[in-house]
Amino acid sequence: MHELNPITDPRWRHFVNQRSDSSVFHTKEWLEAIHKTYGYQPVAFAKSAGSEITDGLVFCKIDSWLTGKRLVSLPFSDHCQPLATGVGFTEILHSLTSQRRVRGQKYIELRPIDMNMERIGVCEMVKSSSFSFHRINLLPDAKTIYGKFHESCIRRKIKRAEREALRHESGRSEELLKKFRHLLLLTRRRHKLPPQPSAWFDNIVRCLGDAVTIHVASKDETPVASILTLAYRKKLVYKYGCSDGQFSNMGGTPMLFWKAIQRAKDDGIEEFDLGRSDYDEPGLIAFKEHLGATSSELSYYRDPAAAMKMPSPKSSTSPSSLIREAMVRLPDPVLAGVGQLLYRHMG
């Protein structure tokens, strides 16, 4: 097994480009954005035949004084399919798990889209959390895709957006990024959470370039909704969405998804990856299903075992609820600063 830097070693880019099961999250550009923002060290463990990589798993080494050392594939990524099969997969994982204690790592985590449980069993990794995962097949014509949208929850709102004359902009300019950040702060405050660091979105745009599209819907000059997507080969990935709650009845978000789908169709994209949703977010799951997406279970695996993440009743007096209530009262700059401090330890 070889350990290599997937950012600087050209073999990794070539290997990823050759794999049909690779995603935008395997790319050098995505790993660069993570490294520049959070300081995590990307590392790939691979088997090779001569100079060519035959099987490989990519991780980030996280070393936090608050949350400990661990090996994650990959932080801030909804999924990261192991680019390895059979003996190559088990040999790489066995090597990593056997050295985990020596390296002082609390755990090793995989986030595959598809994983054979027999392979997991060999490596003694166990399911640690599960999510709802949604995808839209973009191979049918646009009329058929639109027809699968929920009548009242999606199509009616798209028509409302048209009546409201919401303006659609797309690109990756600094002005669009500014509007996106503004809406993200409003959304995270509404959810009683700090926003991700501004540098994270700056680095996504700088590192991934043309793969990134920011869609913004505005009422006159006021931005009301935005989504950020990533394109890779024949797939489009929905990564972030945000909105101004005051204008939620105008249909800005459904309109943006429809605009993104239309553009994807024009670009020859065949699948729209809507990402993961926590099972305790039924509203988000319903929205994705109303877009005509098919759902499946997305599971993460760890060594050593961790307790399964399960939805829990929300108590207004629990410590986490009290902290979140306090966050809502923080001024915008302070709330943004909390995000800058916390996300470094959360990957």
Order of alpha helices (4+ residues) and beta strands (2+ residues): beta-alpha-alpha-beta-beta-beta-alpha-beta-alpha-beta-alpha-alpha-beta-alpha-alpha-beta-beta-beta-alpha-beta-alpha-beta-alpha-alpha
